[in-house]
Amino acid sequence: MEPRSSRIHHHGAVELVPAATFSDAELAALFTAGYEGYFMPIVIDADSFRFLARSFDYDLDASRVARDADESIGLVMVARRGDEAWIGGLAVVPEHRRAGVGRRLMEAAAAEARARGVRQIWLEVLVQNEPAIRLYEQLGYERVRELEVLALDGFDEQRTEGTSVGTQEAIGRVNDRPPWQRADETVENMDDAEALVTKSGTLIYRATGGTASLLQVAADDEDGVRGLLATLPEDMSSLRYMNGPTGDPVNAALRSLGGAEIARQHELMLRL
């Protein structure tokens, strides 16, 4: 299989090849294998990978796959928007970890981003993943803020009426800069995102079965957030909120309704 780009970085037996060389199914399988045994394992298929790539603007020519002979052993996904980029996944299969593959992938990601005019690269890392945190900080990444991942099951609040609007009308109203997964451009890329507006503010979410993934929630305070959540359809009995910054009123509202933190991450940024 010949790579589409001539930029292949060699180092011993392992070479780094553009991710664009591989099919969605191959990248999904490597993504899954690379997160085996991780603090929060990730299992995706080709359709899920395509959704991530489209939503987050993966640049497959800038992303890299590590190859050892005929075996794919790791990858780094680079998402890019203008002069900003985001690491949408760094994964190395278990038997090749702690051998410097992750460092080489991250160095290649930075080089490819810089060559494309990127000035800042963002990423998130679980607070308990100390080896990864050390690596990123050695590479020059600096901590920006802490982010919380919250889940609420059994959401049975009395529902109220909200006005349905197009997502284009609703984005961009949150006070804090949303992380890449909930940024305006991400929401614009999601065809199935829905938006509700009330006097309290604006709510954008994705519905999957009975779960509402909250993308952007714009309200002045915790009570305003609760008022917005009450406008969700009655069949939305579970709520998920990815990477709410510490102090976000959405975090407080979910906790007040019985939700819990399921993960905490550091947001880091590298200036190129």
Secondary structure, DSSP 8 states (H G I E B T S, - for coil): ---SSS--EEETTEEEEEGGGS-HHHHHHHHHHHTTTSSS-----HHHHHHHHHHHTB-TTTSEEEEETTEEEEEEEEEEETTEEEEEEEEE-GGGTTSSHHHHHHHHHHHHHHHTT--EEEEEEETT-HHHHHHHHHTT-EEEEEEEEEEEES--------EEE-HHHHTT--SS---GGGSHHHHHH-TT-EEEEETTEEEEEEEETTEEEEEEEEESSHHHHHHHHTTS-TT--EEEEEEEETT-HHHHHHHHTT-EEEEEEEEEEEE-
